[in-house]
Structures are given as C-alpha cells and as structure tokens.
Amino acid sequence: MSLLAITGATGFVGHAVIDAALAAGHTCRALTRRDQRPREGVEWVRGDLSDTAALAALVAGPDAVIHVAGLTNTPDPAAFEAANVTGTANVLAAMQGAGLRRLVFVSSLAARQPDLSAYGASKARAEALVEASGLDWTTVRPPGVYGPRDVDYLEMFRTAKWGFVPLPPGGASSIIHVDDLAALLVALAGTNPAPTRKKLYEPDDAREGGWSHKELAAAIGRAVGRGRIFAPHLPRRVLDAAAKADRIMRGDRARLTADRVGYMAHPNWVSRFDRKPPPGLWQPTINGEEGLKATAEWYRREGWL
C-alpha cells in the first residue's frame, strides 16, 4: 500500500484516479480548491497549484505524486501558461523541497504539435520542465479521454441523438476510457519506478491505427441507438466561424474555442505504437464500442443526454 498525492483530484480524470487508487489498496492525499465531503482513504488538502503552502502539505510524506491538474480549454489562451506551465513548476518545486522524487505527470498528445495550439504548447513546456527536474518522472500523453462525467465528448453524443455529428477535416485519433487511464496512472505511481523512469507513454484503447473521425461518429451513433449518422467533415474556416459563434453565445463557457480548433484540424492524433506502456504493467480493458455505449448509458441516467 502507498500514499499517493493527487492534483486535479476533483476533475474528470482525477475523480477516476482516486477511485482506482482506493480500489488498488492505496490511500490518497488530494488537492482541492473547494471543501469536499469526507471520504474514507482520502485526505483533502485545500488549495490550488499557486498555493505553495498547500502544495507543501500535499507532498509531505507520500510515496508518489500523480499530477493530473491542468487547464484543457479556455477562451483565453494566456491562461494555459499559468495553469499548465507555472502550475507544474510549482508542483516540481514543492517535490524538490520535500525530497520527494516519484512523479507521474499527465500531459497530452497535443504536446506533440506545440505549434498548433496554445494548449499543446503549454503542455510541451510543462513536459520540458518535468524532464529537467531531476525527479524520477514518467510522463503520460493520453489521447481523447471519454467516459462518465466527461463534457468534451458529450456534445457529440447529444448531436448523435439527432443523427448528426459534425466533424473536423479528415483524420484519425486514438481514444481511451477514463477508467483505463486512471488504472495506468495508479500502476505507474504504485510500483517500482525503475523500469518506467524517464519514459514517455502514449496509451490508447488498443485499436490499431486509432479511429477515423467518421468511424468514431458512427460508434457514438450506435451508442445512442442511432442506426445511421450523417457526419460531414467541416472545413477549417467553418470551424473557426463556429468557434466565434460559440464564444458569442456561451462566453467563457464556450466549448469550441479558436485554440481547440487549432489541434482539432490536425489529421493525426493516433497514439504511437512505440510509446505504448509496458504490457506487463498495464493493458486497456475497455474497448471503444463497449465504453462508448456505457458512457451513453451513464449520460442518460444522469440526465445529461
């Protein structure tokens, strides 16, 4: 049993990480910006990535840190620097000050192409900080993460109900269920770090070559019970216009931002086969068809769909 410190613990991925850690017999110390209900096996630390006292408390004594917290979408591209770069630097400094060495860092496939988006650029800079930290780090670049509580793929599920899923220009991407990703992060944090030290992994759902955009749209359609889906590829200029319209309509709550369009329009977000995690440590257990169907069922139960 290990004590694992977790940032971003109340978010979509972080919530699943806590569940996976407790199920594996670990205890957790979790950073939170708001008061949380007591939970057996979890010690809540009130604060955020800019709070040096909270970070010092978070890293006092655990066996490893799983750094999940980060900003994935915002209408203000400058906000990525503070959340993803400065926030990561603060976590590293706290660990170095406490003499804690083991770090599992959650990055993004977007870091492969930092020129496409401010988000991807911020994740690439954060990766560079981690690599230069001198810690025993492992970086994980997830592809598209879906599952219960996710709001990013939710829009596709909602439009699929009506038989329509608008797509970016042609391409392919990998996906991974949040529970599989959480299991990987906990496995990396809770084992001897030597075999995975200073490694970068790109996990997925084991679908070779990923999913073409149309294949994924069709699978989401099946998940919501639609036999046929109209899924046109939209030109970049149309996506740019849609991002402007979303900002006008939803303001700071806009889901389709200009920055997000930057990497959506890239044709290849497939996880690299030569960066798969060691099969003896972890393998995905939830294939896309099953996971998407279960996610649609969760959305319905919770009234999201």
Secondary structure as a PSIPRED ss2 file (coil, helix, strand):
# PSIPRED VFORMAT (PSIPRED V4.0)

   1 M C   1.000  0.000  0.000
   2 S C   1.000  0.000  0.000
   3 L E   0.000  0.000  1.000
   4 L E   0.000  0.000  1.000
   5 A E   0.000  0.000  1.000
   6 I E   0.000  0.000  1.000
   7 T E   0.000  0.000  1.000
   8 G C   1.000  0.000  0.000
   9 A C   1.000  0.000  0.000
  10 T C   1.000  0.000  0.000
  11 G C   1.000  0.000  0.000
  12 F H   0.000  1.000  0.000
  13 V H   0.000  1.000  0.000
  14 G H   0.000  1.000  0.000
  15 H H   0.000  1.000  0.000
  16 A H   0.000  1.000  0.000
  17 V H   0.000  1.000  0.000
  18 I H   0.000  1.000  0.000
  19 D H   0.000  1.000  0.000
  20 A H   0.000  1.000  0.000
  21 A H   0.000  1.000  0.000
  22 L H   0.000  1.000  0.000
  23 A H   0.000  1.000  0.000
  24 A C   1.000  0.000  0.000
  25 G C   1.000  0.000  0.000
  26 H C   1.000  0.000  0.000
  27 T E   0.000  0.000  1.000
  28 C E   0.000  0.000  1.000
  29 R E   0.000  0.000  1.000
  30 A E   0.000  0.000  1.000
  31 L E   0.000  0.000  1.000
  32 T E   0.000  0.000  1.000
  33 R C   1.000  0.000  0.000
  34 R C   1.000  0.000  0.000
  35 D C   1.000  0.000  0.000
  36 Q C   1.000  0.000  0.000
  37 R C   1.000  0.000  0.000
  38 P C   1.000  0.000  0.000
  39 R E   0.000  0.000  1.000
  40 E C   1.000  0.000  0.000
  41 G C   1.000  0.000  0.000
  42 V E   0.000  0.000  1.000
  43 E E   0.000  0.000  1.000
  44 W E   0.000  0.000  1.000
  45 V E   0.000  0.000  1.000
  46 R E   0.000  0.000  1.000
  47 G C   1.000  0.000  0.000
  48 D C   1.000  0.000  0.000
  49 L C   1.000  0.000  0.000
  50 S C   1.000  0.000  0.000
  51 D C   1.000  0.000  0.000
  52 T H   0.000  1.000  0.000
  53 A H   0.000  1.000  0.000
  54 A H   0.000  1.000  0.000
  55 L H   0.000  1.000  0.000
  56 A H   0.000  1.000  0.000
  57 A H   0.000  1.000  0.000
  58 L H   0.000  1.000  0.000
  59 V C   1.000  0.000  0.000
  60 A C   1.000  0.000  0.000
  61 G C   1.000  0.000  0.000
  62 P C   1.000  0.000  0.000
  63 D C   1.000  0.000  0.000
  64 A E   0.000  0.000  1.000
  65 V E   0.000  0.000  1.000
  66 I E   0.000  0.000  1.000
  67 H E   0.000  0.000  1.000
  68 V C   1.000  0.000  0.000
  69 A C   1.000  0.000  0.000
  70 G C   1.000  0.000  0.000
  71 L C   1.000  0.000  0.000
  72 T C   1.000  0.000  0.000
  73 N C   1.000  0.000  0.000
  74 T C   1.000  0.000  0.000
  75 P C   1.000  0.000  0.000
  76 D C   1.000  0.000  0.000
  77 P C   1.000  0.000  0.000
  78 A C   1.000  0.000  0.000
  79 A H   0.000  1.000  0.000
  80 F H   0.000  1.000  0.000
  81 E H   0.000  1.000  0.000
  82 A H   0.000  1.000  0.000
  83 A H   0.000  1.000  0.000
  84 N H   0.000  1.000  0.000
  85 V H   0.000  1.000  0.000
  86 T H   0.000  1.000  0.000
  87 G H   0.000  1.000  0.000
  88 T H   0.000  1.000  0.000
  89 A H   0.000  1.000  0.000
  90 N H   0.000  1.000  0.000
  91 V H   0.000  1.000  0.000
  92 L H   0.000  1.000  0.000
  93 A H   0.000  1.000  0.000
  94 A H   0.000  1.000  0.000
  95 M H   0.000  1.000  0.000
  96 Q H   0.000  1.000  0.000
  97 G H   0.000  1.000  0.000
  98 A H   0.000  1.000  0.000
  99 G C   1.000  0.000  0.000
 100 L C   1.000  0.000  0.000
 101 R C   1.000  0.000  0.000
 102 R E   0.000  0.000  1.000
 103 L E   0.000  0.000  1.000
 104 V E   0.000  0.000  1.000
 105 F E   0.000  0.000  1.000
 106 V E   0.000  0.000  1.000
 107 S C   1.000  0.000  0.000
 108 S C   1.000  0.000  0.000
 109 L H   0.000  1.000  0.000
 110 A H   0.000  1.000  0.000
 111 A H   0.000  1.000  0.000
 112 R H   0.000  1.000  0.000
 113 Q C   1.000  0.000  0.000
 114 P C   1.000  0.000  0.000
 115 D C   1.000  0.000  0.000
 116 L C   1.000  0.000  0.000
 117 S C   1.000  0.000  0.000
 118 A H   0.000  1.000  0.000
 119 Y H   0.000  1.000  0.000
 120 G H   0.000  1.000  0.000
 121 A H   0.000  1.000  0.000
 122 S H   0.000  1.000  0.000
 123 K H   0.000  1.000  0.000
 124 A H   0.000  1.000  0.000
 125 R H   0.000  1.000  0.000
 126 A H   0.000  1.000  0.000
 127 E H   0.000  1.000  0.000
 128 A H   0.000  1.000  0.000
 129 L H   0.000  1.000  0.000
 130 V H   0.000  1.000  0.000
 131 E H   0.000  1.000  0.000
 132 A C   1.000  0.000  0.000
 133 S C   1.000  0.000  0.000
 134 G C   1.000  0.000  0.000
 135 L C   1.000  0.000  0.000
 136 D E   0.000  0.000  1.000
 137 W E   0.000  0.000  1.000
 138 T E   0.000  0.000  1.000
 139 T E   0.000  0.000  1.000
 140 V E   0.000  0.000  1.000
 141 R C   1.000  0.000  0.000
 142 P C   1.000  0.000  0.000
 143 P C   1.000  0.000  0.000
 144 G E   0.000  0.000  1.000
 145 V E   0.000  0.000  1.000
 146 Y E   0.000  0.000  1.000
 147 G C   1.000  0.000  0.000
 148 P C   1.000  0.000  0.000
 149 R C   1.000  0.000  0.000
 150 D C   1.000  0.000  0.000
 151 V C   1.000  0.000  0.000
 152 D C   1.000  0.000  0.000
 153 Y C   1.000  0.000  0.000
 154 L H   0.000  1.000  0.000
 155 E H   0.000  1.000  0.000
 156 M H   0.000  1.000  0.000
 157 F H   0.000  1.000  0.000
 158 R H   0.000  1.000  0.000
 159 T H   0.000  1.000  0.000
 160 A H   0.000  1.000  0.000
 161 K C   1.000  0.000  0.000
 162 W C   1.000  0.000  0.000
 163 G C   1.000  0.000  0.000
 164 F E   0.000  0.000  1.000
 165 V C   1.000  0.000  0.000
 166 P C   1.000  0.000  0.000
 167 L E   0.000  0.000  1.000
 168 P C   1.000  0.000  0.000
 169 P C   1.000  0.000  0.000
 170 G C   1.000  0.000  0.000
 171 G C   1.000  0.000  0.000
 172 A E   0.000  0.000  1.000
 173 S E   0.000  0.000  1.000
 174 S C   1.000  0.000  0.000
 175 I E   0.000  0.000  1.000
 176 I E   0.000  0.000  1.000
 177 H E   0.000  0.000  1.000
 178 V H   0.000  1.000  0.000
 179 D H   0.000  1.000  0.000
 180 D H   0.000  1.000  0.000
 181 L H   0.000  1.000  0.000
 182 A H   0.000  1.000  0.000
 183 A H   0.000  1.000  0.000
 184 L H   0.000  1.000  0.000
 185 L H   0.000  1.000  0.000
 186 V H   0.000  1.000  0.000
 187 A H   0.000  1.000  0.000
 188 L H   0.000  1.000  0.000
 189 A H   0.000  1.000  0.000
 190 G C   1.000  0.000  0.000
 191 T C   1.000  0.000  0.000
 192 N C   1.000  0.000  0.000
 193 P C   1.000  0.000  0.000
 194 A H   0.000  1.000  0.000
 195 P H   0.000  1.000  0.000
 196 T H   0.000  1.000  0.000
 197 R C   1.000  0.000  0.000
 198 K C   1.000  0.000  0.000
 199 K E   0.000  0.000  1.000
 200 L E   0.000  0.000  1.000
 201 Y E   0.000  0.000  1.000
 202 E C   1.000  0.000  0.000
 203 P C   1.000  0.000  0.000
 204 D C   1.000  0.000  0.000
 205 D C   1.000  0.000  0.000
 206 A C   1.000  0.000  0.000
 207 R C   1.000  0.000  0.000
 208 E C   1.000  0.000  0.000
 209 G C   1.000  0.000  0.000
 210 G C   1.000  0.000  0.000
 211 W E   0.000  0.000  1.000
 212 S E   0.000  0.000  1.000
 213 H H   0.000  1.000  0.000
 214 K H   0.000  1.000  0.000
 215 E H   0.000  1.000  0.000
 216 L H   0.000  1.000  0.000
 217 A H   0.000  1.000  0.000
 218 A H   0.000  1.000  0.000
 219 A H   0.000  1.000  0.000
 220 I H   0.000  1.000  0.000
 221 G H   0.000  1.000  0.000
 222 R H   0.000  1.000  0.000
 223 A H   0.000  1.000  0.000
 224 V C   1.000  0.000  0.000
 225 G C   1.000  0.000  0.000
 226 R C   1.000  0.000  0.000
 227 G C   1.000  0.000  0.000
 228 R C   1.000  0.000  0.000
 229 I C   1.000  0.000  0.000
 230 F E   0.000  0.000  1.000
 231 A C   1.000  0.000  0.000
 232 P C   1.000  0.000  0.000
 233 H E   0.000  0.000  1.000
 234 L C   1.000  0.000  0.000
 235 P C   1.000  0.000  0.000
 236 R H   0.000  1.000  0.000
 237 R H   0.000  1.000  0.000
 238 V H   0.000  1.000  0.000
 239 L H   0.000  1.000  0.000
 240 D H   0.000  1.000  0.000
 241 A H   0.000  1.000  0.000
 242 A H   0.000  1.000  0.000
 243 A H   0.000  1.000  0.000
 244 K H   0.000  1.000  0.000
 245 A H   0.000  1.000  0.000
 246 D H   0.000  1.000  0.000
 247 R H   0.000  1.000  0.000
 248 I H   0.000  1.000  0.000
 249 M H   0.000  1.000  0.000
 250 R H   0.000  1.000  0.000
 251 G H   0.000  1.000  0.000
 252 D H   0.000  1.000  0.000
 253 R H   0.000  1.000  0.000
 254 A C   1.000  0.000  0.000
 255 R C   1.000  0.000  0.000
 256 L C   1.000  0.000  0.000
 257 T C   1.000  0.000  0.000
 258 A H   0.000  1.000  0.000
 259 D H   0.000  1.000  0.000
 260 R H   0.000  1.000  0.000
 261 V H   0.000  1.000  0.000
 262 G H   0.000  1.000  0.000
 263 Y H   0.000  1.000  0.000
 264 M H   0.000  1.000  0.000
 265 A C   1.000  0.000  0.000
 266 H C   1.000  0.000  0.000
 267 P C   1.000  0.000  0.000
 268 N E   0.000  0.000  1.000
 269 W E   0.000  0.000  1.000
 270 V C   1.000  0.000  0.000
 271 S C   1.000  0.000  0.000
 272 R C   1.000  0.000  0.000
 273 F H   0.000  1.000  0.000
 274 D H   0.000  1.000  0.000
 275 R H   0.000  1.000  0.000
 276 K C   1.000  0.000  0.000
 277 P C   1.000  0.000  0.000
 278 P C   1.000  0.000  0.000
 279 P C   1.000  0.000  0.000
 280 G C   1.000  0.000  0.000
 281 L C   1.000  0.000  0.000
 282 W C   1.000  0.000  0.000
 283 Q C   1.000  0.000  0.000
 284 P C   1.000  0.000  0.000
 285 T C   1.000  0.000  0.000
 286 I C   1.000  0.000  0.000
 287 N C   1.000  0.000  0.000
 288 G H   0.000  1.000  0.000
 289 E H   0.000  1.000  0.000
 290 E H   0.000  1.000  0.000
 291 G H   0.000  1.000  0.000
 292 L H   0.000  1.000  0.000
 293 K H   0.000  1.000  0.000
 294 A H   0.000  1.000  0.000
 295 T H   0.000  1.000  0.000
 296 A H   0.000  1.000  0.000
 297 E H   0.000  1.000  0.000
 298 W H   0.000  1.000  0.000
 299 Y H   0.000  1.000  0.000
 300 R H   0.000  1.000  0.000
 301 R H   0.000  1.000  0.000
 302 E C   1.000  0.000  0.000
 303 G C   1.000  0.000  0.000
 304 W C   1.000  0.000  0.000
 305 L C   1.000  0.000  0.000
